[in-house]
Amino acid sequence: MFDPTEATLAQLREALADGRLTALELTRWYLDRIERCNGELRAVIEVNPDAEAEAARLDAGPVRGPLHGVPVLLKDNLDTADRMHTTSGSTVMLGSRPERDATVAARLRAAGAVLLGKANKTSWILGPAGWSARGGQTRNPYDTSRSPHGSSSGSAVGVAANLCAVALGTETIGSILGPAAANCLVGVKPTTGLTSRAGMIPAIPSFDSIGPLTRTVADAAEVLTVIAGPDPLDAATEGAPTLDYRRFLDAQGLRGARIGVPRKEFFGYSEAADEVAERALETMSRAGAVIVEGTDIPTADRFTSDPAFGAVVMHETAHALGQYLARTPGDHPRSIAALVAANRENAAVELEYFEQDVLEMLAGFTPDLDDAGYREALATMRRLAGAEGIDTVMDEHRLDALVMPTCPPPWPIDMVEGDPDPHGAALAPGIAGYPAISMPAGWSDGLPVGITFTGRAFSEPVLLRLAYAFERTGPVRRPPAR
């Protein structure tokens, strides 16, 4: 049988089309990998009990779309109206029964994908990176003593360890980019509003987005093409472009590109990450890019210190999470206050490694999205990160993109002290709601290190072009030795 290890979507599609592989064989191959490898990695929180039946139906035809027969993992905060659960890693959410698929899940099904299972995640984005009460601690496949980094950790580890072909993650600030870097993957955090969040357990809607985690830039472009575009269930997507992002992949895409290097706030926290980023910039220069120094984002030091940030978090998370819990059918907590109470009742499981002080604050807070103070706070954050931040520096220096280290190399997992203070490339595009792509750039003591391309709103075509051209300069991605 065709060996799917490290296979690209194009290679899988060819093998499925010419009969060297069936969707059922491919699905069973990944299910076997999960059975053999997931016990230590804890990347997959559950497999779809209907995955094999769905694959068999796909084999019977007709071909549905570009992902026909391709097994995909979904992060466990994306609804599916099937026999799988959607719990955000929480045991007290096991009774939740969404009425419909998340829009991105529905689009994957329509394109022929097999929804293979749900991926582990950080519990309510509050515990140690990659730990949930339901799934346990996700571990980095390159060194299982090291962190998988960030909330979309299960999705990333699943792709890195070849437990699926591709996966979807979600990002508020860093939850796709960080896991991509830590697991030697390409991770696309789309512009907020390019991909629908309908059917996603929300975090901070003005910052939230859903994007692919893949082993190559071409695969990321293909998955983004499937899931992006307007959705009447998510008002933020009104006017979102519908594009074939594969058209923008250009091996010569760095030639003449102006790449800014924002050193002041986004370098200097990790010598290893800096070294990898410097080598990447040298490679881009040799490929014809113009490297532009002195391109610091002028407002970067104010992103989280401004009280407007906290106001946005409180109002939006309390409102959006409360609404999700209330409207989703099933036997589960139907408010944040009920969620807090259920966690207390199950503290030995749910609160083993994190304190729910943030959830408790949200439970006692009454949000008002029409409140003038909230509206001003959101406008302030958007202005600081967008118009007066990324846009200003890109306009001044006529840049195509900014490039920086994504984050430090994966750190040791510490269930007592938790994770180090976050550093990395995700803050500016996260708060601005702008796109970013993290991709493999090098290694430090056997651990993967990534760089991030970011730019203006809806500049995914430019970022994919640059990322693809950088990827073509030489292979960095390699599978873990397990």
C-alpha positions in Angstrom: 0.0 0.0 0.0 1.1 3.6 -0.6 2.9 4.9 2.5 1.1 8.1 3.7 3.9 9.1 6.1 4.6 12.8 5.5 2.5 12.7 2.3 1.2 16.0 1.0 -2.4 16.6 0.0 -1.4 16.4 -3.7 0.3 13.1 -3.2 -2.6 11.7 -1.3 -5.0 12.9 -3.9 -3.0 11.3 -6.7 -2.7 8.0 -4.8 -6.5 8.0 -4.1 -7.3 8.8 -7.7 -5.1 6.1 -9.3 -6.2 3.3 -7.0 -3.0 2.9 -5.0 -5.0 3.9 -1.9 -8.6 4.0 -0.8 -10.1 6.4 1.6 -10.9 3.5 4.0 -7.3 2.3 3.8 -6.0 5.8 4.5 -8.4 6.3 7.4 -7.5 3.0 8.9 -3.8 3.8 8.5 -4.2 7.0 10.6 -6.4 5.2 13.1 -3.7 2.6 13.6 -1.1 5.4 14.0 -3.3 7.0 16.7 -3.7 3.6 18.4 0.1 3.1 18.5 1.3 6.6 19.2 -1.3 8.7 20.9 -1.0 7.1 24.3 2.2 9.0 25.0 1.4 12.1 22.9 -2.2 12.7 24.1 -2.8 14.7 20.9 -6.2 13.1 19.9 -8.9 13.4 22.5 -11.3 11.1 20.7 -11.6 9.4 17.3 -14.8 9.6 15.2 -16.7 6.3 15.7 -18.1 6.8 12.2 -14.8 7.6 10.4 -14.4 4.3 8.7 -18.0 4.2 7.6 -17.7 7.7 6.2 -14.5 6.7 4.3 -16.3 3.7 2.8 -19.1 6.0 1.6 -16.5 8.2 0.0 -14.9 5.3 -1.8 -18.3 4.4 -3.3 -18.3 7.9 -5.0 -18.8 10.3 -6.4 -15.8 12.6 -5.7 -17.0 15.4 -3.5 -14.2 17.9 -3.7 -10.4 18.6 -3.4 -10.1 16.8 0.0 -12.0 13.7 -1.0 -11.0 10.9 1.3 -8.4 13.0 3.4 -8.6 12.4 7.2 -8.6 15.7 9.2 -8.5 16.4 12.9 -10.5 19.2 14.4 -9.6 21.0 17.6 -12.0 20.2 20.4 -13.7 23.6 20.4 -15.2 23.1 16.9 -18.7 21.8 16.8 -19.7 18.6 15.0 -23.3 17.4 14.8 -22.3 13.7 15.0 -21.3 11.2 17.6 -18.2 13.1 18.6 -18.1 15.5 21.5 -17.2 19.2 21.6 -16.0 20.0 25.0 -13.0 22.4 25.0 -11.2 19.6 26.8 -13.7 19.6 29.8 -15.3 16.6 31.2 -18.3 18.7 32.4 -19.0 19.5 28.8 -19.5 15.9 27.6 -23.2 16.3 27.5 -23.1 19.1 24.9 -24.9 18.2 21.7 -24.4 20.9 19.0 -27.3 21.0 16.4 -25.0 21.6 13.4 -21.4 21.4 12.4 -19.2 24.4 12.7 -19.1 26.1 9.3 -15.5 25.1 8.8 -16.3 21.5 9.6 -19.2 21.5 7.2 -17.0 22.9 4.5 -14.4 20.2 5.1 -17.1 17.5 4.8 -18.4 19.1 1.6 -14.9 19.0 0.2 -14.8 15.3 0.9 -12.7 15.2 4.1 -13.1 12.5 6.6 -13.4 14.0 10.1 -11.1 11.7 11.9 -11.5 12.9 15.4 -11.1 15.8 17.9 -7.7 17.1 19.0 -6.7 17.9 22.6 -6.3 21.5 23.6 -5.5 23.7 26.6 -8.3 23.5 29.1 -10.4 26.8 28.6 -7.1 28.3 27.5 -6.2 28.7 31.2 -4.1 25.7 32.2 -0.6 24.5 31.2 -0.1 24.6 27.4 -1.7 21.5 26.0 -3.3 20.2 29.2 -7.0 19.5 29.5 -9.0 17.6 32.1 -10.4 15.3 29.5 -7.4 14.7 27.4 -4.4 15.0 29.8 -1.1 16.6 28.8 -0.3 16.8 25.1 3.4 16.2 24.6 5.8 17.4 21.9 6.7 14.5 19.6 10.2 15.8 19.1 10.9 15.5 22.8 8.0 14.3 25.0 9.4 16.2 28.0 8.9 19.5 26.1 5.8 21.6 25.7 3.7 21.4 22.5 2.9 25.1 23.0 -0.5 26.7 23.0 -4.1 25.8 22.8 -4.1 24.1 19.4 -1.4 21.8 20.6 -3.3 18.6 19.9 -4.0 19.6 16.3 -0.3 20.5 15.8 1.0 17.3 17.4 -1.4 15.2 15.4 -0.1 16.6 12.1 3.5 16.6 13.2 3.4 12.9 14.3 1.4 11.9 11.2 -1.7 11.0 13.1 -3.7 12.8 10.4 -3.1 14.5 7.1 -3.9 18.0 8.2 -5.8 19.6 11.1 -7.7 22.8 12.0 -6.7 24.9 15.0 -8.1 28.1 16.4 -6.2 31.2 17.4 -6.9 34.1 19.7 -3.3 35.2 20.4 -0.7 32.5 19.6 -2.8 29.3 19.6 -1.9 28.3 16.0 1.4 30.1 15.5 3.0 28.8 18.7 2.1 25.1 18.2 3.1 25.3 14.6 6.6 26.5 15.5 7.0 24.0 18.4 6.0 21.1 16.1 7.8 22.0 12.9 4.7 22.8 11.0 3.1 25.5 8.9 0.3 27.3 10.8 -1.9 29.9 9.2 -3.7 32.4 11.5 -6.1 34.0 9.0 -7.4 37.6 9.2 -10.3 37.7 11.7 -13.3 37.4 9.5 -11.8 35.4 6.6 -12.9 32.1 8.1 -16.2 31.7 9.9 -16.2 31.1 13.7 -19.8 29.9 13.7 -19.8 26.7 15.8 -16.6 27.5 17.6 -16.5 27.7 21.4 -15.3 31.3 21.5 -12.5 33.0 23.4 -12.3 36.7 22.3 -14.3 37.1 19.1 -12.5 40.2 17.9 -9.3 38.3 17.9 -10.5 34.7 17.2 -9.9 33.0 13.9 -9.7 29.4 12.6 -6.9 28.1 10.4 -5.0 25.1 9.1 -2.0 23.3 10.6 -0.1 21.4 7.9 3.3 20.1 7.0 3.7 22.3 3.9 2.7 25.7 2.7 0.9 24.3 -0.3 -1.3 22.1 2.0 -2.1 25.2 4.1 -3.1 27.1 1.0 -5.3 24.3 -0.1 -7.1 23.9 3.2 -7.5 27.7 3.6 -9.2 27.7 0.1 -11.7 25.2 1.4 -12.6 26.8 4.7 -12.4 30.6 3.9 -15.1 32.9 2.7 -18.4 34.6 3.7 -20.8 32.9 6.1 -24.2 34.4 7.1 -23.8 32.8 10.5 -20.7 34.9 11.3 -21.3 38.7 10.5 -17.5 39.3 10.7 -17.1 37.3 7.4 -19.3 39.6 5.3 -17.3 40.7 2.3 -14.5 38.1 3.0 -12.8 37.1 -0.3 -13.3 33.7 -1.8 -10.0 32.8 -3.5 -8.0 29.8 -4.6 -4.9 30.5 -2.4 -2.9 27.9 -4.4 -2.7 30.5 -7.2 -0.3 32.6 -5.1 2.3 30.0 -4.5 5.5 31.2 -6.3 8.9 29.7 -5.9 10.4 33.1 -6.8 8.1 35.0 -4.6 10.8 36.5 -2.4 12.5 38.2 -5.3 12.1 42.0 -4.8 10.0 41.6 -1.7 10.5 44.1 1.1 10.8 42.4 4.4 10.7 44.4 7.6 12.5 43.2 10.8 10.8 44.5 14.0 13.7 43.9 16.4 12.7 46.0 19.5 9.7 44.0 20.7 10.0 40.8 18.8 13.6 39.7 19.1 15.9 39.4 22.1 13.9 37.0 24.4 15.6 33.8 23.0 19.1 33.6 21.7 18.2 30.3 19.9 15.2 31.8 18.2 17.1 34.9 17.2 19.9 32.8 15.6 17.4 30.8 13.5 15.6 34.0 12.5 18.8 35.7 11.4 19.8 32.7 9.3 16.3 32.8 7.7 16.7 36.5 6.9 20.0 35.8 5.2 18.4 33.0 3.2 15.6 35.4 2.1 18.2 38.0 1.1 20.0 35.5 -1.1 16.6 34.6 -2.7 16.2 38.3 -3.7 14.3 39.8 -0.8 15.2 43.3 0.5 15.7 43.1 4.2 14.6 46.4 5.8 15.9 47.2 9.3 14.5 49.9 11.7 11.0 48.7 11.2 9.8 48.4 14.8 6.1 48.6 15.4 5.8 51.9 17.2 2.9 51.0 19.5 4.0 47.4 20.4 4.9 48.2 24.0 1.3 49.3 24.7 -0.6 46.3 23.4 -1.3 44.6 26.7 -0.3 47.4 29.1 -3.2 49.6 28.0 -6.3 48.9 30.2 -8.3 48.7 27.0 -7.0 45.2 26.5 -8.6 43.9 29.7 -11.9 45.6 28.9 -12.1 43.9 25.5 -11.3 40.5 27.1 -13.9 40.8 29.8 -16.8 42.1 27.7 -16.3 39.8 24.7 -15.4 36.6 26.5 -18.2 36.9 29.0 -20.7 37.7 26.3 -19.6 35.1 23.7 -18.9 32.2 26.0 -22.1 32.8 27.9 -24.1 32.8 24.7 -22.5 29.7 23.4 -23.2 27.8 26.6 -26.8 29.0 26.7 -27.7 28.2 23.1 -26.0 24.9 22.6 -28.4 22.0 23.3 -27.4 19.2 25.7 -26.8 18.3 29.3 -24.0 20.6 30.2 -23.5 23.9 32.1 -25.6 26.5 30.4 -23.9 29.6 31.8 -20.4 30.6 32.9 -21.6 30.6 36.5 -22.8 27.0 36.1 -19.5 26.0 34.4 -17.6 27.4 37.4 -19.9 25.5 39.8 -19.5 22.3 37.8 -15.7 22.7 37.8 -15.8 23.1 41.6 -17.9 19.9 42.0 -15.3 18.0 39.8 -12.3 19.9 41.1 -10.1 16.7 41.5 -10.3 16.3 37.7 -11.1 19.7 36.2 -8.9 21.9 38.5 -6.0 19.6 39.0 -3.6 21.8 37.1 -5.3 25.2 36.8 -7.2 27.7 38.8 -10.4 29.1 37.4 -10.0 32.6 38.7 -10.6 34.1 35.2 -13.7 32.0 34.7 -14.9 33.2 38.2 -14.3 36.8 37.2 -16.3 36.3 34.0 -19.1 34.6 35.9 -19.6 37.7 38.0 -19.3 40.2 35.2 -22.2 41.5 33.2 -21.1 42.3 29.6 -22.5 45.0 27.5 -21.3 45.2 23.9 -23.2 48.4 23.4 -21.3 50.0 26.3 -19.4 53.1 25.2 -16.4 52.2 27.3 -16.1 48.7 25.7 -16.6 50.1 22.1 -13.8 52.7 22.8 -11.5 50.0 24.3 -11.9 47.8 21.2 -11.3 50.8 18.9 -8.2 51.6 20.9 -6.8 48.1 20.6 -7.5 47.9 16.9 -5.9 51.3 16.4 -2.8 50.5 18.4 -2.1 47.2 16.7 -3.5 48.0 13.2 -3.7 51.5 11.9 -1.0 53.0 14.2 1.0 49.7 14.5 1.4 47.2 11.6 -0.1 49.5 9.0 2.0 52.5 10.0 5.3 50.6 9.8 4.4 48.9 6.6 3.3 52.2 4.9 6.4 54.0 6.1 8.8 51.4 4.7 6.7 50.1 1.8 6.9 46.6 3.2 5.4 43.4 1.9 5.6 41.7 5.3 7.2 41.7 8.7 9.3 38.7 9.8 10.3 37.7 13.3 10.9 34.6 15.4 7.6 32.9 16.3 8.5 32.0 19.9 11.3 30.3 21.9 12.1 26.6 21.3 9.8 24.3 23.2 10.4 24.5 26.9 10.2 21.7 29.5 6.7 20.8 30.7 6.3 21.9 34.3 2.9 20.9 35.7 3.6 22.8 39.0 5.2 26.1 37.9 3.4 26.1 34.5 4.6 27.9 31.4 7.1 30.8 31.1 5.9 34.3 30.3 4.7 34.3 26.7 6.9 35.9 24.1 6.5 35.8 20.4 5.1 37.0 17.2 1.4 36.5 17.8 0.5 39.6 19.8 0.5 42.2 17.1 -1.5 40.3 14.4 -3.7 38.8 17.1 -4.9 42.1 18.5 -5.0 43.8 15.1 -7.0 40.8 13.7 -4.4 40.5 10.9 -3.0 37.4 9.2 0.2 35.6 10.1 1.9 32.4 9.0 4.4 30.5 11.2 6.6 28.0 9.4 9.7 25.8 10.1 12.9 27.8 9.9 15.6 25.8 11.8 16.5 23.7 14.8 18.1 24.3 18.3 19.4 21.2 20.1 17.1 19.0 18.2 14.0 21.2 18.8 12.1 23.0 16.0 12.1 26.8 15.7 9.8 28.8 13.5 9.6 32.2 12.0 6.4 34.2 11.4 5.4 36.3 8.4 2.7 38.9 9.2 1.2 41.8 7.3 -2.0 43.8 6.6 -5.6 42.6 6.8 -6.4 40.1 4.2 -2.8 39.9 2.9 -2.9 36.1 3.0 -2.0 35.9 -0.7 1.2 37.9 -0.1 2.2 35.9 3.0 1.6 32.6 1.4 3.7 33.6 -1.6 6.6 34.6 0.7 6.3 31.6 2.9 6.2 29.2 -0.1 9.3 30.8 -1.6 11.1 30.6 1.7 10.1 26.9 2.1 11.5 26.2 -1.4 15.0 27.5 -0.5 15.7 24.3 1.4 13.9 21.6 3.5 13.5 22.3 7.2 10.6 20.1 8.0 11.5 16.6 9.3 9.2 14.1 11.0 9.8 13.2 14.7 11.7 10.0 15.4 8.8 8.0 16.7 
